[in-house]
Amino acid sequence: MRGQFPAPAAVASIEITSNSVKRGDVIQIGGQPCRVADLIHLPRGAKRLVFESGELLTMHHQTRFIALRVQRRW
């Protein structure tokens, strides 16, 4: 029996802003890695991040974080 293997992926450390944050990004907050599950658009370019743990964080247009992002390669 043959199983399918997942597509190769690389993890990159990138700087994100409210304009570039995506679902699946992992941000370390207080020493805990938090994966973005959903994004809510707010006025003036801000976004509310909903993490898989249920916690919320608001990113204003000037906020910058370093995040881990999985980049799939075909």
C-alpha positions, 0 to 999 in steps of 0.5 A, spaced: 500 500 500 502 506 498 501 513 502 502 520 499 507 524 502 506 531 503 509 537 498 516 539 501 515 545 505 520 550 508 519 554 514 522 562 513 522 567 519 519 573 516 517 580 518 510 581 518 505 587 518 498 588 519 498 588 511 502 582 510 500 577 516 496 571 513 493 565 516 497 560 519 503 564 521 506 563 527 508 569 532 511 568 539 508 572 544 511 571 551 515 565 549 509 562 547 508 560 539 501 562 537 498 560 530 494 565 527 487 561 525 483 567 523 483 575 521 478 580 522 479 587 518 479 593 522 479 601 521 485 604 519 489 598 516 489 594 523 487 587 524 485 583 529 488 576 529 485 570 532 489 564 534 488 557 535 488 557 542 482 562 542 486 568 544 486 575 540 491 580 538 490 587 535 495 589 530 495 596 528 498 599 521 505 600 525 506 594 529 511 589 526 513 582 528 517 576 526 513 570 524 514 563 522 511 562 515 511 555 512 512 556 504 510 550 500 515 548 494 512 544 488 
